Amino acid sequence: MSKEYPSYNVYKGLQKPLIFKGFKGKFIYIGGACIISALLLCAIVSTLASFMWGGITLVIVMFGGLGITSQLQRKGLHRKDKRKGIYIVSRTFIRDRKK
């Protein structure tokens, strides 16, 4: 009595970063934080000053934050240290092996 089970294709893209509107991985959350903070700052400025200054604040903070986020994303999902040269690391702790 052998049962045949249906076979399904396995989705191979599970190890890739999540992509939304051109932003990948952790930059989705950074972009979302820029948008939310821009909306909150717009509400505060428009309440305290005027509606026009609130709109200007909204545009500057939102597009400025998203622009900075896209610049950070171009450097890579995982930041790499790109310093070049020869580094001499001195021993900070010297331990005596006296017994």
N, C-alpha and C positions, 0 to 999 in steps of 0.2 A: 504494500500500500504506500506508494510514493506520491507525495503531493508536489505539484509544480507551483513554485512561488513566482509572482511577476517580478521582472527585473526593471530597475529604474536607473536612469542616467544620474551620475553624481555630479553636483555642481562644483566645478573646480576653482571658482573664484572666491572661495571663503577666506583665503589668507590675504587678499588684497584689501587695501584701506577703503573705507566708505567714501564715496564721492557724491557731493551735492552741489550743483550749480558751479562746478569748477573748483570747489574747495575740497580738500582731502583730509580725512582723519581728524586730528585734533583741531585743525584750522576751521572746521565747521562750527565748533563750540566757540572759538575765538571770534569768528564772524557774527555768530548769534549774540554774543555778549556785546559786541560793538553796536548792533542794531538796537538791542534792548536799552543799553545805556544812552544811546542817542535819543530814543523816545522819552526816557525818563528825564534827561537833561533838557529836552525841548519843552516838556510840560512844566518843569521848574522855572526855566527862563521866561516862557510865555506868561506864566502866572506873575512873576516878579517884575518883568520889564514890559514887553509888549508881544503881540502875536507875531510881528515881523521878525523880531530878534529871536524868538523861539524857532521859527522856520529856518532862519539862517544858521542857527546853532545845530538844528537837526541835520541839515545838508552837510555842514562842515564835519561834524563828528561822525556821521554815518559813512560818508564816502571817504573821509580821511582814514577812519578805522579799517574799512574794508580794503582800501588801497595798501595800508601798512600790512594787513594780514596777507594779502596776495604777494607782497614783496617778501615777507617771511617764508611763505610757502615755496617760493622759487629757490630758496636756499636748501630746501629739502625737508622731508618729514621728520627726519632725525638730524639734528644739527651736528655737523662735523667740525672739528677744530682744524682750521686751514693754515695755522701758523707754520712757517718754514724756518729752518735753521738748525743749529746745533745747540742743545741745551745741556748744561752741566748741572747735575743734581748732587748736591753735597749731602753727606750723611748727617742728619740732624741729631739722631740719637746714637750715641756710642755706648755699647754695653761691654762691661768688663766681664771676662769669663774666668774669674778667680773662684776657686773652690777650696 
